[in-house]
């Protein structure tokens, strides 16, 4: 049986994850510079990871 890749862009959960990423980037953009190297970087990496993991699981 051949495994067919699915289009993850059609998944509502992937769309929600991308929206969350956009919101987090906007939120962290307004934080002070000294926060950007700590919590902001970690939040941004985590939120991008959500959408990436959904996409990777769709293959």
PyMOL Python script that loads the backbone (N, CA, C, O; Angstrom):
from pymol import cmd

cmd.read_pdbstr("""\
ATOM      1  N   UNK A   1       0.843  -1.180   0.000  1.00  0.00           N
ATOM      2  CA  UNK A   1       0.000   0.000   0.000  1.00  0.00           C
ATOM      3  C   UNK A   1       0.891   1.247   0.000  1.00  0.00           C
ATOM      4  O   UNK A   1       1.810   1.376   0.810  1.00  0.00           O
ATOM      5  N   UNK A   2       0.599   2.139  -0.913  1.00  0.00           N
ATOM      6  CA  UNK A   2       1.389   3.364  -1.032  1.00  0.00           C
ATOM      7  C   UNK A   2       0.825   4.430  -0.095  1.00  0.00           C
ATOM      8  O   UNK A   2      -0.385   4.650  -0.034  1.00  0.00           O
ATOM      9  N   UNK A   3       1.716   5.075   0.622  1.00  0.00           N
ATOM     10  CA  UNK A   3       1.306   6.134   1.534  1.00  0.00           C
ATOM     11  C   UNK A   3       1.264   7.456   0.774  1.00  0.00           C
ATOM     12  O   UNK A   3       2.274   7.895   0.224  1.00  0.00           O
ATOM     13  N   UNK A   4       0.105   8.081   0.746  1.00  0.00           N
ATOM     14  CA  UNK A   4      -0.076   9.316   0.004  1.00  0.00           C
ATOM     15  C   UNK A   4       0.035  10.515   0.952  1.00  0.00           C
ATOM     16  O   UNK A   4      -0.570  10.533   2.024  1.00  0.00           O
ATOM     17  N   UNK A   5       0.814  11.506   0.540  1.00  0.00           N
ATOM     18  CA  UNK A   5       0.957  12.715   1.339  1.00  0.00           C
ATOM     19  C   UNK A   5      -0.341  13.517   1.288  1.00  0.00           C
ATOM     20  O   UNK A   5      -0.974  13.646   0.240  1.00  0.00           O
ATOM     21  N   UNK A   6      -0.711  14.042   2.427  1.00  0.00           N
ATOM     22  CA  UNK A   6      -1.917  14.865   2.506  1.00  0.00           C
ATOM     23  C   UNK A   6      -1.521  16.333   2.550  1.00  0.00           C
ATOM     24  O   UNK A   6      -0.416  16.672   2.975  1.00  0.00           O
ATOM     25  N   UNK A   7      -2.404  17.184   2.121  1.00  0.00           N
ATOM     26  CA  UNK A   7      -2.129  18.612   2.122  1.00  0.00           C
ATOM     27  C   UNK A   7      -2.465  19.190   3.504  1.00  0.00           C
ATOM     28  O   UNK A   7      -3.632  19.409   3.827  1.00  0.00           O
ATOM     29  N   UNK A   8      -1.447  19.428   4.297  1.00  0.00           N
ATOM     30  CA  UNK A   8      -1.641  19.923   5.655  1.00  0.00           C
ATOM     31  C   UNK A   8      -2.245  21.322   5.679  1.00  0.00           C
ATOM     32  O   UNK A   8      -2.821  21.730   6.687  1.00  0.00           O
ATOM     33  N   UNK A   9      -2.119  22.063   4.575  1.00  0.00           N
ATOM     34  CA  UNK A   9      -2.673  23.426   4.528  1.00  0.00           C
ATOM     35  C   UNK A   9      -4.202  23.421   4.565  1.00  0.00           C
ATOM     36  O   UNK A   9      -4.821  24.458   4.807  1.00  0.00           O
ATOM     37  N   UNK A  10      -4.799  22.281   4.332  1.00  0.00           N
ATOM     38  CA  UNK A  10      -6.258  22.154   4.396  1.00  0.00           C
ATOM     39  C   UNK A  10      -6.755  21.872   5.814  1.00  0.00           C
ATOM     40  O   UNK A  10      -7.955  21.958   6.074  1.00  0.00           O
ATOM     41  N   UNK A  11      -5.864  21.544   6.715  1.00  0.00           N
ATOM     42  CA  UNK A  11      -6.259  21.208   8.081  1.00  0.00           C
ATOM     43  C   UNK A  11      -6.606  22.474   8.864  1.00  0.00           C
ATOM     44  O   UNK A  11      -5.796  23.400   8.921  1.00  0.00           O
ATOM     45  N   UNK A  12      -7.784  22.529   9.460  1.00  0.00           N
ATOM     46  CA  UNK A  12      -8.129  23.693  10.287  1.00  0.00           C
ATOM     47  C   UNK A  12      -7.154  23.897  11.451  1.00  0.00           C
ATOM     48  O   UNK A  12      -6.867  25.033  11.829  1.00  0.00           O
ATOM     49  N   UNK A  13      -6.651  22.809  12.013  1.00  0.00           N
ATOM     50  CA  UNK A  13      -5.730  22.935  13.145  1.00  0.00           C
ATOM     51  C   UNK A  13      -4.405  23.573  12.704  1.00  0.00           C
ATOM     52  O   UNK A  13      -3.793  24.313  13.473  1.00  0.00           O
ATOM     53  N   UNK A  14      -3.962  23.293  11.481  1.00  0.00           N
ATOM     54  CA  UNK A  14      -2.744  23.924  10.964  1.00  0.00           C
ATOM     55  C   UNK A  14      -2.977  25.417  10.759  1.00  0.00           C
ATOM     56  O   UNK A  14      -2.113  26.235  11.073  1.00  0.00           O
ATOM     57  N   UNK A  15      -4.146  25.766  10.232  1.00  0.00           N
ATOM     58  CA  UNK A  15      -4.491  27.176  10.035  1.00  0.00           C
ATOM     59  C   UNK A  15      -4.536  27.913  11.371  1.00  0.00           C
ATOM     60  O   UNK A  15      -4.088  29.055  11.469  1.00  0.00           O
ATOM     61  N   UNK A  16      -5.074  27.262  12.395  1.00  0.00           N
ATOM     62  CA  UNK A  16      -5.100  27.859  13.735  1.00  0.00           C
ATOM     63  C   UNK A  16      -3.681  28.053  14.276  1.00  0.00           C
ATOM     64  O   UNK A  16      -3.389  29.059  14.921  1.00  0.00           O
ATOM     65  N   UNK A  17      -2.817  27.096  14.012  1.00  0.00           N
ATOM     66  CA  UNK A  17      -1.434  27.193  14.479  1.00  0.00           C
ATOM     67  C   UNK A  17      -0.702  28.348  13.802  1.00  0.00           C
ATOM     68  O   UNK A  17       0.088  29.043  14.443  1.00  0.00           O
ATOM     69  N   UNK A  18      -0.956  28.555  12.528  1.00  0.00           N
ATOM     70  CA  UNK A  18      -0.334  29.671  11.805  1.00  0.00           C
ATOM     71  C   UNK A  18      -0.868  30.998  12.343  1.00  0.00           C
ATOM     72  O   UNK A  18      -0.107  31.953  12.502  1.00  0.00           O
ATOM     73  N   UNK A  19      -2.157  31.063  12.622  1.00  0.00           N
ATOM     74  CA  UNK A  19      -2.749  32.270  13.204  1.00  0.00           C
ATOM     75  C   UNK A  19      -2.148  32.546  14.574  1.00  0.00           C
ATOM     76  O   UNK A  19      -1.835  33.692  14.896  1.00  0.00           O
ATOM     77  N   UNK A  20      -1.987  31.513  15.376  1.00  0.00           N
ATOM     78  CA  UNK A  20      -1.366  31.662  16.693  1.00  0.00           C
ATOM     79  C   UNK A  20       0.064  32.180  16.556  1.00  0.00           C
ATOM     80  O   UNK A  20       0.494  33.044  17.319  1.00  0.00           O
ATOM     81  N   UNK A  21       0.791  31.649  15.584  1.00  0.00           N
ATOM     82  CA  UNK A  21       2.161  32.120  15.344  1.00  0.00           C
ATOM     83  C   UNK A  21       2.184  33.604  15.027  1.00  0.00           C
ATOM     84  O   UNK A  21       3.008  34.349  15.559  1.00  0.00           O
ATOM     85  N   UNK A  22       1.285  34.027  14.168  1.00  0.00           N
ATOM     86  CA  UNK A  22       1.210  35.441  13.798  1.00  0.00           C
ATOM     87  C   UNK A  22       0.920  36.306  15.019  1.00  0.00           C
ATOM     88  O   UNK A  22       1.530  37.361  15.197  1.00  0.00           O
ATOM     89  N   UNK A  23      -0.003  35.864  15.852  1.00  0.00           N
ATOM     90  CA  UNK A  23      -0.360  36.625  17.050  1.00  0.00           C
ATOM     91  C   UNK A  23       0.800  36.694  18.040  1.00  0.00           C
ATOM     92  O   UNK A  23       1.041  37.740  18.643  1.00  0.00           O
ATOM     93  N   UNK A  24       1.515  35.587  18.208  1.00  0.00           N
ATOM     94  CA  UNK A  24       2.648  35.568  19.133  1.00  0.00           C
ATOM     95  C   UNK A  24       3.762  36.482  18.634  1.00  0.00           C
ATOM     96  O   UNK A  24       4.368  37.205  19.424  1.00  0.00           O
ATOM     97  N   UNK A  25       4.035  36.457  17.337  1.00  0.00           N
ATOM     98  CA  UNK A  25       5.065  37.337  16.791  1.00  0.00           C
ATOM     99  C   UNK A  25       4.697  38.807  16.973  1.00  0.00           C
ATOM    100  O   UNK A  25       5.562  39.627  17.280  1.00  0.00           O
ATOM    101  N   UNK A  26       3.413  39.149  16.786  1.00  0.00           N
ATOM    102  CA  UNK A  26       2.973  40.531  17.008  1.00  0.00           C
ATOM    103  C   UNK A  26       3.104  40.915  18.476  1.00  0.00           C
ATOM    104  O   UNK A  26       3.551  42.017  18.793  1.00  0.00           O
ATOM    105  N   UNK A  27       2.719  40.019  19.364  1.00  0.00           N
ATOM    106  CA  UNK A  27       2.803  40.265  20.800  1.00  0.00           C
ATOM    107  C   UNK A  27       4.247  40.445  21.258  1.00  0.00           C
ATOM    108  O   UNK A  27       4.556  41.379  21.997  1.00  0.00           O
ATOM    109  N   UNK A  28       5.124  39.554  20.820  1.00  0.00           N
ATOM    110  CA  UNK A  28       6.511  39.611  21.270  1.00  0.00           C
ATOM    111  C   UNK A  28       7.270  40.769  20.620  1.00  0.00           C
ATOM    112  O   UNK A  28       8.287  41.214  21.152  1.00  0.00           O
ATOM    113  N   UNK A  29       6.792  41.253  19.492  1.00  0.00           N
ATOM    114  CA  UNK A  29       7.424  42.393  18.843  1.00  0.00           C
ATOM    115  C   UNK A  29       7.327  43.653  19.695  1.00  0.00           C
ATOM    116  O   UNK A  29       8.187  44.530  19.613  1.00  0.00           O
ATOM    117  N   UNK A  30       6.281  43.743  20.513  1.00  0.00           N
ATOM    118  CA  UNK A  30       6.060  44.920  21.351  1.00  0.00           C
ATOM    119  C   UNK A  30       6.744  44.838  22.712  1.00  0.00           C
ATOM    120  O   UNK A  30       6.665  45.783  23.496  1.00  0.00           O
ATOM    121  N   UNK A  31       7.407  43.738  23.001  1.00  0.00           N
ATOM    122  CA  UNK A  31       8.066  43.582  24.298  1.00  0.00           C
ATOM    123  C   UNK A  31       9.397  44.330  24.319  1.00  0.00           C
ATOM    124  O   UNK A  31       9.989  44.590  23.271  1.00  0.00           O
ATOM    125  N   UNK A  32       9.857  44.672  25.514  1.00  0.00           N
ATOM    126  CA  UNK A  32      11.141  45.379  25.634  1.00  0.00           C
ATOM    127  C   UNK A  32      12.307  44.537  25.123  1.00  0.00           C
ATOM    128  O   UNK A  32      12.225  43.309  25.082  1.00  0.00           O
ATOM    129  N   UNK A  33      13.384  45.200  24.737  1.00  0.00           N
ATOM    130  CA  UNK A  33      14.534  44.528  24.131  1.00  0.00           C
ATOM    131  C   UNK A  33      15.128  43.453  25.025  1.00  0.00           C
ATOM    132  O   UNK A  33      15.590  42.424  24.531  1.00  0.00           O
ATOM    133  N   UNK A  34      15.123  43.677  26.347  1.00  0.00           N
ATOM    134  CA  UNK A  34      15.764  42.701  27.243  1.00  0.00           C
ATOM    135  C   UNK A  34      14.944  41.413  27.368  1.00  0.00           C
ATOM    136  O   UNK A  34      15.472  40.386  27.796  1.00  0.00           O
ATOM    137  N   UNK A  35      13.674  41.459  27.003  1.00  0.00           N
ATOM    138  CA  UNK A  35      12.852  40.248  27.004  1.00  0.00           C
ATOM    139  C   UNK A  35      13.028  39.452  25.710  1.00  0.00           C
ATOM    140  O   UNK A  35      12.781  38.246  25.678  1.00  0.00           O
ATOM    141  N   UNK A  36      13.448  40.120  24.662  1.00  0.00           N
ATOM    142  CA  UNK A  36      13.508  39.476  23.350  1.00  0.00           C
ATOM    143  C   UNK A  36      14.518  38.330  23.288  1.00  0.00           C
ATOM    144  O   UNK A  36      14.336  37.399  22.504  1.00  0.00           O
ATOM    145  N   UNK A  37      15.547  38.378  24.074  1.00  0.00           N
ATOM    146  CA  UNK A  37      16.549  37.308  24.053  1.00  0.00           C
ATOM    147  C   UNK A  37      16.151  36.128  24.923  1.00  0.00           C
ATOM    148  O   UNK A  37      16.770  35.068  24.834  1.00  0.00           O
ATOM    149  N   UNK A  38      15.154  36.279  25.743  1.00  0.00           N
ATOM    150  CA  UNK A  38      14.747  35.189  26.621  1.00  0.00           C
ATOM    151  C   UNK A  38      13.410  34.608  26.227  1.00  0.00           C
ATOM    152  O   UNK A  38      13.320  33.702  25.399  1.00  0.00           O
ATOM    153  N   UNK A  39      12.381  35.146  26.835  1.00  0.00           N
ATOM    154  CA  UNK A  39      11.048  34.589  26.659  1.00  0.00           C
ATOM    155  C   UNK A  39      10.533  34.728  25.234  1.00  0.00           C
ATOM    156  O   UNK A  39       9.842  33.836  24.742  1.00  0.00           O
ATOM    157  N   UNK A  40      10.852  35.817  24.568  1.00  0.00           N
ATOM    158  CA  UNK A  40      10.357  36.026  23.199  1.00  0.00           C
ATOM    159  C   UNK A  40      10.904  34.979  22.245  1.00  0.00           C
ATOM    160  O   UNK A  40      10.153  34.395  21.464  1.00  0.00           O
ATOM    161  N   UNK A  41      12.186  34.742  22.301  1.00  0.00           N
ATOM    162  CA  UNK A  41      12.791  33.732  21.422  1.00  0.00           C
ATOM    163  C   UNK A  41      12.184  32.352  21.672  1.00  0.00           C
ATOM    164  O   UNK A  41      11.900  31.605  20.736  1.00  0.00           O
ATOM    165  N   UNK A  42      11.992  32.032  22.942  1.00  0.00           N
ATOM    166  CA  UNK A  42      11.447  30.721  23.273  1.00  0.00           C
ATOM    167  C   UNK A  42       9.994  30.583  22.810  1.00  0.00           C
ATOM    168  O   UNK A  42       9.608  29.545  22.273  1.00  0.00           O
ATOM    169  N   UNK A  43       9.195  31.626  23.018  1.00  0.00           N
ATOM    170  CA  UNK A  43       7.810  31.598  22.551  1.00  0.00           C
ATOM    171  C   UNK A  43       7.729  31.449  21.043  1.00  0.00           C
ATOM    172  O   UNK A  43       6.923  30.668  20.537  1.00  0.00           O
ATOM    173  N   UNK A  44       8.551  32.188  20.329  1.00  0.00           N
ATOM    174  CA  UNK A  44       8.532  32.132  18.868  1.00  0.00           C
ATOM    175  C   UNK A  44       8.940  30.764  18.353  1.00  0.00           C
ATOM    176  O   UNK A  44       8.314  30.234  17.435  1.00  0.00           O
ATOM    177  N   UNK A  45       9.975  30.191  18.931  1.00  0.00           N
ATOM    178  CA  UNK A  45      10.402  28.855  18.499  1.00  0.00           C
ATOM    179  C   UNK A  45       9.318  27.814  18.780  1.00  0.00           C
ATOM    180  O   UNK A  45       9.068  26.929  17.961  1.00  0.00           O
ATOM    181  N   UNK A  46       8.682  27.927  19.936  1.00  0.00           N
ATOM    182  CA  UNK A  46       7.657  26.955  20.320  1.00  0.00           C
ATOM    183  C   UNK A  46       6.444  27.029  19.403  1.00  0.00           C
ATOM    184  O   UNK A  46       5.909  26.000  18.988  1.00  0.00           O
ATOM    185  N   UNK A  47       6.012  28.241  19.088  1.00  0.00           N
ATOM    186  CA  UNK A  47       4.809  28.395  18.279  1.00  0.00           C
ATOM    187  C   UNK A  47       5.050  27.976  16.821  1.00  0.00           C
ATOM    188  O   UNK A  47       4.139  27.459  16.174  1.00  0.00           O
ATOM    189  N   UNK A  48       6.233  28.187  16.312  1.00  0.00           N
ATOM    190  CA  UNK A  48       6.566  27.717  14.964  1.00  0.00           C
ATOM    191  C   UNK A  48       6.631  26.188  14.947  1.00  0.00           C
ATOM    192  O   UNK A  48       6.269  25.551  13.958  1.00  0.00           O
ATOM    193  N   UNK A  49       7.085  25.625  16.029  1.00  0.00           N
ATOM    194  CA  UNK A  49       7.187  24.173  16.135  1.00  0.00           C
ATOM    195  C   UNK A  49       5.816  23.499  16.047  1.00  0.00           C
ATOM    196  O   UNK A  49       5.709  22.392  15.520  1.00  0.00           O
ATOM    197  N   UNK A  50       4.783  24.140  16.549  1.00  0.00           N
ATOM    198  CA  UNK A  50       3.440  23.559  16.511  1.00  0.00           C
ATOM    199  C   UNK A  50       3.000  23.321  15.070  1.00  0.00           C
ATOM    200  O   UNK A  50       2.625  22.207  14.705  1.00  0.00           O
ATOM    201  N   UNK A  51       3.048  24.374  14.254  1.00  0.00           N
ATOM    202  CA  UNK A  51       2.638  24.243  12.855  1.00  0.00           C
ATOM    203  C   UNK A  51       3.550  23.286  12.089  1.00  0.00           C
ATOM    204  O   UNK A  51       3.090  22.531  11.232  1.00  0.00           O
ATOM    205  N   UNK A  52       4.832  23.323  12.402  1.00  0.00           N
ATOM    206  CA  UNK A  52       5.786  22.443  11.718  1.00  0.00           C
ATOM    207  C   UNK A  52       5.509  20.972  12.036  1.00  0.00           C
ATOM    208  O   UNK A  52       5.591  20.120  11.150  1.00  0.00           O
ATOM    209  N   UNK A  53       5.187  20.677  13.271  1.00  0.00           N
ATOM    210  CA  UNK A  53       4.897  19.291  13.657  1.00  0.00           C
ATOM    211  C   UNK A  53       3.602  18.794  13.021  1.00  0.00           C
ATOM    212  O   UNK A  53       3.506  17.623  12.654  1.00  0.00           O
ATOM    213  N   UNK A  54       2.619  19.658  12.889  1.00  0.00           N
ATOM    214  CA  UNK A  54       1.379  19.276  12.215  1.00  0.00           C
ATOM    215  C   UNK A  54       1.664  18.946  10.752  1.00  0.00           C
ATOM    216  O   UNK A  54       1.181  17.945  10.223  1.00  0.00           O
ATOM    217  N   UNK A  55       2.447  19.794  10.113  1.00  0.00           N
ATOM    218  CA  UNK A  55       2.797  19.569   8.701  1.00  0.00           C
ATOM    219  C   UNK A  55       3.613  18.294   8.531  1.00  0.00           C
ATOM    220  O   UNK A  55       3.387  17.539   7.585  1.00  0.00           O
ATOM    221  N   UNK A  56       4.540  18.049   9.417  1.00  0.00           N
ATOM    222  CA  UNK A  56       5.396  16.866   9.303  1.00  0.00           C
ATOM    223  C   UNK A  56       4.587  15.584   9.500  1.00  0.00           C
ATOM    224  O   UNK A  56       4.901  14.552   8.906  1.00  0.00           O
ATOM    225  N   UNK A  57       3.565  15.648  10.316  1.00  0.00           N
ATOM    226  CA  UNK A  57       2.744  14.467  10.575  1.00  0.00           C
ATOM    227  C   UNK A  57       1.796  14.158   9.419  1.00  0.00           C
ATOM    228  O   UNK A  57       1.258  13.053   9.337  1.00  0.00           O
ATOM    229  N   UNK A  58       1.589  15.117   8.534  1.00  0.00           N
ATOM    230  CA  UNK A  58       0.672  14.936   7.419  1.00  0.00           C
ATOM    231  C   UNK A  58       1.286  14.115   6.285  1.00  0.00           C
ATOM    232  O   UNK A  58       0.577  13.685   5.376  1.00  0.00           O
ATOM    233  N   UNK A  59       2.567  13.904   6.334  1.00  0.00           N
ATOM    234  CA  UNK A  59       3.242  13.167   5.248  1.00  0.00           C
ATOM    235  C   UNK A  59       3.075  11.680   5.431  1.00  0.00           C
ATOM    236  O   UNK A  59       3.571  10.898   4.621  1.00  0.00           O
TER     237      UNK A  59
END
""", "prot")
cmd.dss("prot")
cmd.show_as("cartoon", "prot")
cmd.util.cbc("prot")
cmd.orient("prot")
